[in-house]
């Protein structure tokens, strides 16, 4: 008979033939006191009567360890705990509580708990706050209301829909204390007259801090690994649950505001479980990464623009450099041509000097040849006289050759040979020869005066120094040759360290333009001149570590050759 009853029961109830698995739901003690959560547990039991449901309430501190041991299939927890479960990869939210008043006030992780001044601490048994409690709020309330754990566990939490209702209940004595959101007390200064702050949990900056984002509420989560069909069944059932017309379960919302608050207030439980994943890094450091990327992008753009600018400037500099090099090459070519022209002019001027120098040995050579011719015709021949004449001819010929070689070497840009020269003697000889040629050869009546300090020595090339002195004398002659009472004077003196050769004339005064172009080559005021004389003298002086100066008077001009003196060797 019993066998028949069992078979009939299985036939009439085939769904009960195989027992459904037990659904284990863990509830955090922080959210279990919420009327909506209790209503949800009741509705689930009735709606899923075919499934054996087991509910277990536990402290928030045990939720993580129980989830790691997979002691439950589903969890009902606060938003902070849900963030930790999600970060650890233990569970995922399938529904979130939504209340009609959840977005009317800002929420944060800090609370200010106050009581009446006349209320003893031990008498606090009823605490009021706005909205359902979460893990942080619940922990704070239990920690700060009493030092006795037994009393703290007996505290009754009352929920209010608005701050006005909460304050009115506090004033009438319906509740003994209030758990206020951050900045609530600061915004209602009249409360400070009659309340005592039991505890004020502030942010890391020591001021009230409000999150402007919506604050997610209670979360219904499924542990990872629970069958998908069972998760879908529970999620579908939760959508049918309503409470007092203002609370319901909706698809899971973003927990990013909670993450931001936990990071902002540096909650150690959250910081300890952060996984090192790309998604987490993007969530946590999104704005920082965007800033860095922006800075890098700006740096790249700046570098690119800078490189373009540098290239343009480099090209300009290269063009300038090339133009400068081309100008320098032109200048060198012109300088080389100028030097060649100067040397040709020097050689031309030297030729008139050399012609006079050659006259003496050539005249001597001619005289000795005539004497030798007479000796040859004479009988008997005087051998000693003939030998003497021949030796003198050879000597005269050698002297003429040396003069010619010196000129040729200078024309070929050979290095000058400097020796210690008695400037007094050299200048006097040049001045006498110049005076003789001017009066005899050119038939000019010019008064020559000389004032020479004897035995002044310099180290110089004799030919170049002679040419410099000759040039300034020639310029003086050109200035006075058409003037009556013409005068040319030579003065050789020293100041102890320098030798000064001064050639002066009483010719016409120079114009400003002539003074400006005095040292410029190829700028001559003479009809038959090329303007190289002064430039040559200036270069010779500079080559000998000296200088050329001019003294402009009311009448005429004084050219001053200055050379460093040396001791006689």
C-alpha positions in Angstrom: 0.0 0.0 0.0 2.8 2.4 0.9 4.6 1.6 -2.4 1.5 2.4 -4.4 1.1 5.8 -2.5 4.7 6.7 -3.3 4.3 5.8 -7.0 1.1 7.8 -7.2 2.8 10.7 -5.6 5.7 10.6 -8.1 3.2 10.3 -11.0 1.1 13.3 -9.8 4.1 15.4 -8.9 6.8 14.6 -11.5 8.7 17.9 -10.7 9.2 16.7 -7.2 10.5 13.3 -8.3 14.0 14.7 -8.3 14.9 17.1 -5.4 15.8 20.6 -6.5 19.3 21.8 -5.3 19.3 24.0 -2.2 19.9 27.7 -2.9 22.1 29.3 -0.3 21.8 33.0 0.2 24.1 34.9 2.5 22.9 38.2 3.9 25.2 40.9 5.4 24.0 41.9 8.8 24.4 45.5 7.8 21.7 45.3 5.2 19.5 42.6 6.9 17.9 45.2 9.1 16.7 47.1 6.0 12.9 46.5 5.6 13.2 46.2 1.9 15.8 43.4 2.3 13.6 41.6 4.7 10.7 42.0 2.3 12.9 40.6 -0.5 13.7 37.5 1.5 10.1 36.8 2.2 9.1 37.4 -1.4 11.8 35.1 -2.7 10.7 32.3 -0.4 7.2 32.5 -1.7 8.0 33.0 -5.3 10.6 30.2 -5.5 8.8 27.7 -3.3 9.9 24.9 -5.6 13.5 25.6 -4.6 14.8 25.0 -1.1 16.1 28.4 0.1 18.5 28.8 3.0 19.3 32.3 4.3 22.2 33.0 6.6 22.9 36.4 8.2 26.6 37.2 8.8 28.8 40.1 9.8 30.3 42.0 6.8 33.8 40.8 7.9 32.8 37.2 7.1 31.3 37.8 3.7 34.6 37.7 1.9 35.9 34.6 3.6 32.6 32.8 3.1 32.6 33.8 -0.6 36.2 32.5 -1.1 35.0 29.1 0.4 31.9 29.1 -1.9 29.6 28.6 1.1 26.8 30.5 -0.7 25.2 30.8 -4.2 23.9 34.4 -3.8 24.7 37.4 -1.6 22.8 40.4 -0.4 25.4 43.0 0.6 26.1 46.7 0.7 27.8 48.6 -2.1 31.2 48.7 -0.5 31.3 44.9 0.0 30.0 44.4 -3.5 33.0 46.4 -4.8 35.4 44.2 -2.9 33.8 41.0 -4.2 33.9 42.3 -7.7 37.5 43.4 -7.4 38.5 39.9 -6.2 36.5 38.2 -9.0 34.4 36.3 -6.5 30.9 37.6 -7.5 29.0 39.8 -9.8 25.9 41.9 -9.2 22.7 40.8 -10.9 20.4 43.5 -9.4 20.6 46.8 -7.5 18.1 48.4 -5.1 16.5 51.5 -6.4 14.5 53.8 -4.1 12.6 56.8 -5.0 14.6 58.9 -2.5 18.0 57.5 -3.2 19.0 60.4 -5.5 17.6 63.2 -3.3 20.7 63.5 -1.1 24.4 63.1 -1.6 26.1 60.3 0.2 29.7 59.8 1.3 31.7 57.5 3.6 31.8 59.8 6.6 29.2 60.4 9.3 28.6 62.9 12.1 26.7 61.3 15.1 25.0 63.7 17.5 22.9 63.4 20.6 21.0 65.7 23.0 23.1 67.5 25.5 20.9 66.2 28.3 20.8 62.6 27.2 23.3 60.3 28.9 25.4 58.2 26.6 24.2 54.9 28.1 20.5 55.8 27.4 21.0 55.9 23.7 19.0 53.1 22.2 17.4 54.6 19.1 19.3 56.2 16.3 17.8 57.9 13.2 19.3 58.3 9.8 18.1 59.0 6.2 17.8 56.0 4.0 18.8 52.4 4.6 22.1 51.6 6.4 25.2 50.4 4.7 28.3 48.7 6.0 30.3 51.8 6.8 27.3 53.5 8.5 26.3 50.5 10.5 29.9 49.9 11.7 30.3 53.5 12.8 27.0 53.6 14.6 27.8 50.4 16.6 31.3 51.6 17.4 30.5 55.0 18.7 27.3 54.8 20.5 28.5 52.8 23.5 31.6 51.2 24.9 29.6 48.2 25.9 29.1 45.8 23.0 25.9 44.4 24.5 24.3 47.8 24.5 25.5 48.6 21.0 24.0 45.5 19.6 20.6 46.5 21.1 20.6 49.9 19.4 17.5 50.3 17.2 18.0 52.1 13.9 15.1 54.1 12.5 15.0 55.3 8.9 13.5 58.6 7.6 12.7 59.7 4.1 13.8 63.3 4.6 16.1 65.4 6.8 13.2 67.4 8.1 11.5 64.2 9.4 14.7 63.1 11.0 15.3 66.4 12.8 11.7 66.7 13.9 11.9 63.2 15.4 15.1 64.1 17.2 13.6 67.3 18.7 10.5 65.5 19.9 12.6 62.7 21.5 11.4 59.9 19.2 15.1 59.1 18.6 18.0 59.6 20.9 20.7 60.3 18.3 21.1 61.2 14.7 23.6 59.8 12.1 24.1 62.7 9.7 25.6 62.8 6.3 28.7 65.0 5.8 28.1 68.7 5.9 24.5 68.3 7.2 25.4 69.7 10.6 27.4 72.6 9.0 24.4 73.5 6.8 22.0 73.5 9.8 23.9 75.6 12.4 20.8 75.9 14.7 21.3 72.2 15.6 24.6 73.0 17.3 22.9 74.8 20.1 21.3 71.8 21.6 23.4 68.8 20.5 26.7 67.1 21.4 28.9 65.5 18.7 29.6 62.0 19.8 31.8 61.2 16.9 32.7 63.0 13.6 34.3 60.8 11.0 35.8 63.2 8.4 37.6 62.8 5.2 41.4 62.7 4.6 41.4 66.5 4.1 39.7 67.2 7.4 36.7 68.9 5.8 33.2 67.8 4.8 33.3 65.9 1.5 30.3 65.1 -0.6 30.1 62.8 -3.5 28.0 64.4 -6.3 27.4 61.1 -8.0 24.5 58.8 -7.3 25.3 56.5 -4.5 24.4 52.8 -5.4 22.5 51.0 -2.6 22.0 47.4 -1.7 23.3 44.8 -4.2 22.1 41.3 -5.0 25.0 39.3 -6.2 25.6 35.9 -7.7 28.9 34.1 -6.9 30.9 33.3 -10.0 30.3 29.7 -11.0 26.6 29.6 -10.2 24.7 28.1 -13.2 23.4 30.7 -15.6 19.9 29.4 -15.7 19.6 29.6 -11.9 21.1 33.1 -11.9 18.5 34.2 -14.6 15.7 32.7 -12.5 16.6 34.6 -9.4 17.2 37.8 -11.4 13.8 37.5 -13.0 12.1 36.9 -9.7 13.8 40.0 -8.2 12.3 42.2 -10.9 8.8 41.4 -9.5 9.5 42.5 -6.0 8.3 46.0 -4.8 8.2 47.5 -1.4 5.9 50.4 -0.3 5.8 51.8 -3.8 9.3 53.3 -3.7 11.8 50.4 -3.6 12.5 47.8 -6.2 15.2 45.7 -7.8 16.6 46.8 -11.1 19.5 45.5 -13.3 22.9 46.1 -11.7 24.1 49.6 -11.8 27.7 50.9 -12.1 29.7 50.7 -8.8 32.2 53.3 -10.1 31.0 56.1 -7.7 31.7 53.7 -4.8 35.1 52.9 -6.2 35.9 56.6 -6.4 34.8 57.1 -2.8 36.8 54.2 -1.5 39.9 55.4 -3.3 39.3 59.0 -2.2 39.0 58.1 1.4 41.7 55.4 1.2 39.6 52.6 2.7 42.3 50.0 3.5 40.0 46.9 2.8 39.5 48.2 -0.8 43.2 49.1 -1.3 44.2 45.7 -0.1 42.2 43.8 -2.8 42.8 45.9 -5.9 43.8 43.6 -8.7 46.5 44.7 -11.1 44.5 44.5 -14.3 44.3 46.8 -17.3 40.6 47.5 -16.6 41.2 48.3 -13.0 44.1 50.7 -13.9 41.8 52.4 -16.5 39.0 52.7 -13.9 41.3 54.0 -11.2 43.7 56.2 -13.2 41.5 57.2 -16.1 41.9 60.9 -15.6 45.5 60.6 -14.8 46.1 58.5 -17.9 44.2 61.0 -20.0 46.2 63.8 -18.6 49.5 62.0 -19.2 48.4 61.1 -22.8 47.4 64.7 -23.4 50.7 65.9 -22.0 52.6 63.4 -24.2 50.5 64.4 -27.2 51.2 68.0 -26.6 54.9 67.2 -26.2 54.9 65.3 -29.4 53.1 68.1 -31.2 55.5 70.7 -29.7 58.5 68.5 -30.6 57.2 68.2 -34.2 56.6 72.0 -34.5 60.0 72.7 -32.8 61.7 70.3 -35.2 60.0 72.0 -38.2 61.1 75.4 -36.8 64.6 74.1 -36.2 64.8 72.7 -39.7 63.7 76.1 -41.2 66.1 77.9 -39.0 68.9 75.4 -39.9 68.2 75.9 -43.6 68.3 79.6 -43.2 71.6 79.4 -41.2 73.0 77.0 -43.9 72.0 79.5 -46.6 73.6 82.3 -44.6 76.7 80.2 -44.0 77.0 79.4 -47.7 76.6 83.1 -48.5 79.2 83.9 -45.9 81.6 81.3 -47.3 81.0 82.6 -50.8 81.6 86.2 -49.6 84.8 85.0 -47.8 86.0 83.3 -51.0 85.3 86.4 -53.0 87.1 88.5 -50.4 90.1 86.1 -50.4 90.2 86.3 -54.2 90.0 90.1 -54.1 92.6 90.2 -51.4 94.9 87.9 -53.4 94.4 90.1 -56.4 95.0 93.2 -54.3 98.2 91.7 -52.8 99.4 90.9 -56.3 98.6 94.4 -57.5 100.3 95.8 -54.4 103.4 93.8 -55.1 103.4 94.8 -58.7 103.2 98.4 -57.6 105.9 97.8 -55.0 108.2 96.3 -57.7 107.3 99.2 -60.0 108.2 101.7 -57.2 111.3 99.8 -56.3 112.6 99.8 -59.8 113.2 103.6 -59.6 115.1 103.0 -56.4 116.9 100.1 -57.7 117.9 101.9 -60.9 119.7 104.5 -58.8 121.3 101.7 -56.6 122.5 99.9 -59.7 124.1 103.0 -61.1 127.0 102.9 -58.7 128.2 99.3 -59.3 127.5 99.6 -63.0 129.4 102.9 -63.2 132.3 101.3 -61.2 132.1 98.3 -63.5 132.3 100.6 -66.6 135.2 102.6 -65.1 137.2 99.5 -64.3 136.5 98.1 -67.8 137.9 101.3 -69.3 140.9 101.2 -67.0 141.4 97.5 -67.9 141.2 98.3 -71.6 143.9 101.0 -71.1 146.1 98.6 -69.2 145.8 96.0 -71.9 147.0 98.5 -74.5 149.9 99.6 -72.4 153.3 97.9 -72.6 154.3 96.3 -70.5 151.1 95.3 -68.8 150.7 96.0 -65.1 149.5 92.6 -63.9 148.7 93.7 -60.3 146.7 96.6 -61.5 144.8 94.3 -64.0 144.1 91.8 -61.2 142.8 94.6 -58.9 140.6 96.0 -61.7 139.2 92.5 -62.4 138.4 91.9 -58.7 136.7 95.2 -58.5 134.7 94.4 -61.6 133.6 91.1 -60.1 132.7 92.8 -56.8 130.6 95.5 -58.6 128.9 92.8 -60.7 128.1 90.8 -57.5 126.6 93.8 -55.8 124.4 94.5 -58.8 123.3 90.9 -58.9 122.4 91.0 -55.2 120.3 94.0 -55.7 118.4 92.4 -58.6 118.0 89.1 -56.7 116.5 90.9 -53.7 113.9 92.6 -55.9 113.1 89.3 -57.7 112.7 87.4 -54.4 110.3 90.1 -53.1 108.3 89.9 -56.3 107.9 86.2 -55.8 106.4 86.6 -52.3 109.5 85.3 -50.6 109.8 85.8 -46.9 111.5 89.0 -45.9 114.9 88.7 -44.2 115.0 90.9 -41.1 118.2 92.2 -39.6 119.2 94.8 -37.1 119.3 98.1 -39.0 120.6 101.5 -38.0 117.5 103.5 -39.0 119.3 106.8 -38.5 121.9 105.9 -41.2 119.4 104.3 -43.5 116.9 107.2 -43.4 119.7 109.7 -43.8 121.1 107.9 -46.9 117.6 107.6 -48.5 116.8 111.2 -47.7 120.1 112.4 -49.3 119.6 110.3 -52.4 116.0 111.5 -52.7 117.1 115.1 -52.4 119.8 114.7 -55.0 117.5 113.0 -57.5 114.8 115.7 -56.9 117.1 118.6 -57.5 119.4 117.2 -60.2 117.3 114.7 -62.1 113.9 116.3 -61.8 115.2 119.9 -61.6 112.9 120.8 -58.7 113.7 123.5 -56.2 112.5 122.2 -52.9 114.0 122.9 -49.5 115.0 119.7 -47.7 115.6 119.7 -44.0 116.7 116.7 -41.8 116.8 116.2 -38.0 118.1 112.8 -37.3 119.1 111.3 -33.9 122.0 109.0 -34.5 122.3 105.3 -33.8 118.6 104.2 -33.5 118.2 100.5 -34.2 115.3 98.4 -35.3 114.9 94.9 -36.6 113.4 95.0 -40.1 113.8 94.0 -43.7 116.0 96.8 -45.1 114.4 96.7 -48.5 110.8 96.9 -47.2 111.7 99.7 -44.7 113.5 101.6 -47.4 110.5 101.3 -49.6 108.2 102.6 -46.8 110.4 105.6 -46.3 110.7 106.2 -50.0 106.9 106.1 -50.4 106.1 108.7 -47.8 108.9 110.9 -49.3 107.4 110.5 -52.7 103.9 111.4 -51.4 105.4 114.5 -49.8 107.0 115.4 -53.1 103.8 115.0 -55.0 102.1 117.3 -52.5 104.6 120.2 -52.9 106.1 119.9 -56.4 103.8 122.6 -57.8 104.0 124.8 -54.7 106.3 127.8 -54.3 108.6 127.7 -51.2 108.0 124.0 -51.0 109.5 122.2 -48.0 110.0 118.6 -47.1 111.5 117.6 -43.8 112.7 114.3 -42.3 112.9 113.7 -38.5 114.2 110.5 -36.9 113.8 110.3 -33.1 112.8 107.9 -30.3 110.7 107.9 -27.1 112.8 105.2 -25.5 110.9 102.2 -26.8 109.7 103.2 -30.3 111.5 104.7 -33.3 109.6 107.5 -35.1 110.4 108.5 -38.7 108.4 111.7 -39.5 108.2 113.0 -43.0 106.4 116.4 -43.3 105.5 118.7 -46.1 103.8 122.1 -46.5 101.4 121.1 -49.3 97.7 121.8 -49.6 95.5 120.5 -46.7 93.5 117.3 -47.4 89.7 117.4 -47.7 87.5 115.3 -45.4 86.9 112.8 -48.3 90.6 112.5 -48.9 91.3 111.9 -45.2 88.6 109.1 -45.1 90.1 107.4 -48.1 93.7 107.8 -47.1 94.1 104.1 -46.2 91.7 102.7 -48.8 93.5 101.1 -51.7 92.5 102.0 -55.2 91.1 105.4 -54.0 93.7 107.9 -55.0 93.2 111.7 -55.5 96.1 111.8 -58.0 95.4 111.8 -61.6 98.1 109.2 -62.4 97.9 107.3 -59.1 96.2 104.0 -58.1 96.0 104.6 -54.4 98.3 101.7 -53.2 101.2 103.8 -51.8 99.8 104.4 -48.3 98.3 100.9 -48.2 101.7 99.4 -48.9 103.4 101.5 -46.2 100.7 100.6 -43.7 101.0 96.9 -44.4 104.8 97.1 -44.1 104.5 98.8 -40.7 102.0 96.3 -39.4 104.2 93.4 -40.6 107.0 94.9 -38.5 104.7 95.2 -35.4 104.5 99.0 -36.0 102.0 101.4 -37.3 101.4 104.3 -39.7 99.9 107.6 -38.4 99.1 110.9 -39.9 99.1 114.4 -38.4 96.9 116.9 -40.2 97.9 120.5 -39.8 96.6 123.8 -41.2 99.1 123.3 -44.0 100.5 120.1 -45.3 100.7 116.7 -43.8 103.0 114.7 -41.5 103.4 110.9 -42.0 104.7 109.1 -39.0 106.3 105.6 -39.3 106.5 104.0 -35.8 108.6 100.9 -35.2 109.6 99.1 -32.0 113.3 99.7 -31.2 115.9 97.0 -30.4 119.4 97.0 -29.0 122.3 97.0 -31.3 123.7 93.5 -31.9 
